[in-house]
Amino acid sequence: MIGNTRGPVVAAVDGSPASDRALDWAADEARSRGLDLRLVHASGPPTHRPAPDGVGPRVVEEARRRASERAPDLPVEAVSLTGDREPVLSRESRSARALVLGARRMSATGEMAPGATTLALTASSSCPVVVVPETGPAPRTGRVMVGVDGSESARSAAEWAFAEAEARGADLLVVSASGGVPREDLGTPEGDVPVSEGFELPGDDALVAASVAESHRLLSESIAGERELRPDVRVEEIVEVGDAAGVLRSLAEGCDLTVVGSRGRGSLVGTLLGSVSRSVLSHSPRPVAVVRAERR
């Protein structure tokens, strides 16, 4: 879902380092778009053991102070609400431009560890969900990336990514993956077709070359409407041979934001995201926006 284009940017806050990174990203996003910032702390339902008195108000006041220091002229509202995080934040998303969440890094692997609530919100949220890694801010690259595959969710992701790139004055990388074969089964690749890590393009396989050409055609067609609507956005179309998750992960570090689609289906947390979106979400060193397909 694209979200309310004039609604606030909503950030979930809990006082953790991951939450602080998400708050900073949300403040910058709201300021760049001329939107309000809404900070939300969910304190848990009354049936649970209550948090110590004053924890919620203290968390939101500290979050408000941090946001005001980062963006002094930004309108900020901070609230502490009673309820489980998922339903509270899902309700908040109904009027939001974007819902911003933090994710800690697993010390052993360095992967991002989105919790069950974050994964569930990618399916239940009425607006895009932006997941910001706990690691410190990286230098800006001036690039936004979106992965496309012709699906409804990818088209929604592309629409949101074009608007994001336009607002940032950033270049937009539109990326698609074409099928390849494992490198260990092949010799040295031939030709000028870019190849992602772990895959090769066999020089004598005209079918793979034709598949790459077809992927280029479908990619161009899928974003033609957005390019016409937003002609000032500088677009680079990229088709690489390999699995989609690997292609996007390899490019994510060079982008300020990666945008992926989610069909929002499934009843279990593990099935709420497609394998590509979940892989990118877990491995990207930069923020990832998950955009759910519009309901038809």
GULO-858801 format. One record per residue: residue in one letter; z, y, x of N, C-alpha, C in turn. Coordinates in steps of 0.1 Angstrom, whole numbers, plus 5000, padded with zeros to 4 digits. Atoms other than C-alpha are relative to their C-alpha. Layout:
AZYXZYXZYX/...
This chain:
M500049885008500050005000500050125009/I500149884992499150355013501250094999/G498849925001502350515000499750144994/N500149865005502950864986499750095011/T500549924989500951095008500850125002/R499249884998503251385002501549974999/G498650045001506551185000500650015014/P499349984987509151195027499849875009/V500050114991509150975058501549955000/V498750055001512150745053500349915012/A499650084989514050605082501449934997/A498750075001516750335080500950025012/V499149974989519750425101501349924999/D498850085000522750225112500850035013/G499349974988523850385145499749925012/S500450094988522250125168498950075008/P501149944992519950205197498649984993/A501350035007517050045177499850104989/S500149905011517850275148499750145005/D500249874994517950575170498550025004/R501450004997514450495183499150024988/A500849995012513150455148500250144994/L499749875005514850785137499150115008/D500849904992513150975166498549994996/W501450015003509750835157499750064986/A500249955013510250915120500150165000/A499949855000511251275128498750065006/D501349954994508151325150498949994989/E501050025010506051175122500150104989/A499949905011507451395095499750145004/R500449874995507151705116498550025002/S501449994997503551635126499250014987/R500750005013502651585089500550114991/G499549905009504651865074500749944989/L499350075011506751625054501550015002/D498650014998510451595048500449865006/L499450124994512651335066501249964991/R498850055007515051115046500649895008/L499350104992517650915065500949924990/V499250085010519150615046500849905007/H499150104995522150405055500449924988/A499650095011522750095033501349935004/S498650044995526450005034500449864995/G499650135005526349665016500650014986/P499650005013527149564981501649994998/P498650005002530649604966500749865001/T499550135000531049224964500349955015/H499850034986530949205003501350075004/R498949934994533949295024499650145004/P500549864998533749675025500150045015/A499949944987533049865057501250095001/P498949904998535850075072499650134994/D500349875007536250405053499450095010/G500749894992533950675066498949955009/V501050044991531550455085498650054995/G501349955005528550535062499850145002/P500149864998529150905061499950045015/R500049964986529750915099498649965006/V501450054995526450715106499050104996/V501149915005524350945084500250145006/E499849874994525951265098499550005014/E500550014986525251155134498549995000/A501450015000521751065124499450134996/R500549875004521251405107500050095012/R499949924989522451575138498949975011/R501050044991520151375160498650054996/A501349955005517151455138499850155001/S500149854999517951825137499950055014/E500249964986518251845175498649975004/R501450034996514851675178499050094994/A500949915007513151885152500850104991/P499149905007515252195143499550054987/D500449945013513052325115499649894990/L500450115009512551985098501049984989/P499150035011513951945063500549855001/V499450134998516351645066501049984989/E499050045009518251465039500549875005/A499350124995520751195049500949954989/V499250065011522350955024500549865004/S499450134999524650655025500149934986/L500150065013523950414997500649865000/T499450135001525750104985499049904995/G501050115004523649784984499549935012/D500750074989521849535005498850085005/R501149924994519349685029498749984993/E501450025005516249515015499850074986/P500349935013516549624978500250155001/V499949864999517849964988498850075006/L501149944993515050035012498749984992/S501250035008512449874989499950114989/R500149905010513450124962499750145006/E500349874993513350414987498550015003/S501450004997509750304996499150054989/R500949975012508450384961499550145000/S500449865000508350754968499750055014/A500149974986507850745006498650005005/R501350014992504950815029500049885009/A499950114991506250555053501549965001/L498750054998509350345058500149965015/V499950024985510550335095501249925003/L498950094996512750055109500049985015/G499950044986514049975143500149855002/A499850154997513849635160500549995014/R499550024986515849525190499149915008/R500750094991514349355220500949885004/M499350124995515348995229500150015015/S499849984985516749015264499349895008/A500650114993515448675274498550005001/T501550015000511848715264499350145000/G500649875001511349085259499250034987/E500749985013509849025225500850084990/M499349935010510649245196500549904990/A499350095009513049075171500250064986/P499849945013512349205136500849904992/G499150095008515049065113499449964987/A500550055013514648895080499850114990/T500249895009515049225061498750075003/T501249934996512249385081498849924996/L501150085004509949095075499850004985/A500150005015510749085038499550134995/L500449875004510149455035498550025002/T501549994998506549415048499349954988/A500650055013505949235015500450074988/S499549945012508149424991499850155000/S500049854999507749785003498750054993/S501149935007505550014983499350105009/C500649924990504550205014499949935013/P500150064987503550115050501450005006/V498750024993506449985071499750015015/V500249984986506550115107501249945007/V498950064993508649905131499950055014/V499949934987509750085163500949915009/P499250084991510949875193501150085006/E498849934995514249955208499850065014/T500349944987512750035242499850154999/G500149864999512750395253498550054997/P501449955003509750625244499149995012/A501050014990506650575264499050125000/P500949885000504150845275498949984989/R501150015011501650925247498749975006/T501450044995498150785251498950074992/G501049945009496450975222499149914994/R500950105007495150655207500849934990/V499550085010495850475175499049884998/M500950125001494550115170500349934986/V499950075012493849925138499149875002/G500750135000492849555135499349984986/V500750025012490149475109499449865000/D500750135001488749145096499349994987/G500850015013487049235063500949984988/S499250035012490049155041500550134993/E499449895007491649385015501150075008/S498949954993494749425036499550085012/A500549934989492649525066499450134996/R500649885005490749785046501150114997/S498949915002494049935035500650055013/A499549964987495249935071499150105006/A501049904994492050115082500150134994/E499949885007492450375056501250085005/W498749934995496050455067499850045014/A500249964985495050445104499150125002/F500949884999492250695099500850124997/A499249885004494650935082501050035011/E499049984989497250875110499350065012/A500749954989494650935137499650154998/E500449865003493451255120501250095002/A498849914999496951395117500550025014/R499549994986497751325153498950065010/G501149954991494351445167499749895010/A500150114990494151095183498749934998/D501250095001491250865190500549874993/L499750125007491050555168499249895005/L500650124995490350215182500049904988/V500250105011488949985154499649875007/V500250124992489249635167499849884991/S500250135007487949295155499849905011/A500150114990487948955172499049904994/S501050105003485148705173500449875007/G499550134995485748335179499549975014/G500350044986485848205214500549865002/V499550134996486747885232500950015012/P499149994990489547805256499350015014/R500649984987488747925292500049875008/E499950124992489847595308498849904997/D501150095004486947425290498650055005/L501349944997484247655304499950055014/G500149954987482847795335500050155000/T500049854999482248165345499250054988/P500749945011481248385315498850085005/E501149924997477948555314499850114990/G500349905010476648865297501050125000/D499249885000478349195288501050014989/V499150005012480449085258501450005006/P498650004995484149175264500749874995/V499350135003486348865265501550025002/S498549995000490048855257500649905009/E499350094991492548685280500149864993/G499850145005492448305276498749954994/F501350045006488848295262498850045008/E501349974993485348285276498849994990/L501350015007481848335262499049925008/P501050094993479548045272498750075000/G501249944999476348185285498849944992/D501150075007474247925268500349984985/D499650015014475947965234499550124992/A500649895007473648185214500750024986/L499349995012475748115183501250105001/V498949924998478748285198499650155002/A500649874999476648585208499650064987/A500449965014475248605173501350034992/S498749985007478848585160500650145004/V499549874995479848885181499250114994/A500949905006476849085169500350024985/E499649995014477749005133501350064998/S498749945001481349105139499850155001/H500349854998480049445152499550064987/R500649955013477949485120501050014989/L499150005011480749395096501150105003/L499049904997483249615115499550144996/S500549875002480949915113499850034985/E500149985014480249855076501450024993/S498749995006483949815068500750135001/I499449874998484850155081499150124997/A501049905002481750345071500550114991/G499449915010483450505041501050095006/E498949924994486450625061499450095010/R500649914990484250765089499350124993/E500749895007482350965063501150104994/L498949915005485651095047500750085011/R499349934989487151185081499150015012/P501050004990484251275103500550065014/D499549944987486451455129500849905008/V499350104993488251135138499149935010/R500850074990486850995171500349855000/V499950155003486250625166499449925012/E500650094991485750355192500149864993/E500150135006484550025178500149895011/I499850104989485749715198499949864993/V500150145004484749355192500249925013/E499850084988486249105217500049854995/V499950155003485948725219501449955003/G498650054998489248555214500750004986/D499250005013492048505188500450144998/A499749875004492848815169501350055005/A498649964995496548825178499950045015/G500149974986495748805215499350125003/V500849884998493149075213500850124998/L499249885003495449315196501150025009/R498949994991498349235218499650065013/S500449954987496349305249499750155000/L500349865001495349645237501150094995/A499049925006498549755221500850095009/E499249924991500249885252499350135003/G500749884998497550145256499950094988/C500149935012498050285221501450054996/D498749955005500750505205500549924988/L499750075013500550305173499049894997/T500950105004499049975162500249984985/V499950025015498249925125499349874996/V500550135005497849585109500249994985/G499950035014497449455074500949894997/S499250125005499649225054499749984985/R500350035014498749055022501250004991/G498749995008502449055011500249884991/R499850125008502348694998501049915006/G499150104994504748405002501450034995/S498749995005508248334990501149985011/L499150024989509848255024499850115010/V500149904990510548505051498949975010/G500950044989508448315076498650014995/T501450005005505348335053499650144995/L500349875006505548705043498950075008/L501049944992503348805072499049905004/G500950094994500148655084500349985014/S499750034986500248495118499650115010/V500549894991498248775134500950124999/S499149885001500349055120501449975006/R498650034995503648875128500049995016/S500150014985502448805164500050135006/V500149864995501549165170501350074999/L498749935002504749285155501149955010/S499050064991506749055177499850035015/H500449994986504949125210499650155004/S500449864996503849495209501150085006/P499049914993505649725233500150144993/R500149875007504750015210500249984985/P499850015014505350095173498949934993/V501050085008503549875148500250044985/A500049975014502649985112499449884993/V500550115009502249705086499750064987/V500549945013500149815056499649894991/R500350105010500049595026498850034992/A501249985008496949545006500450064986/E499749945013496749754974499949894989/R500150095011497449554943498950044991/R501149975009494349524921500349964986/
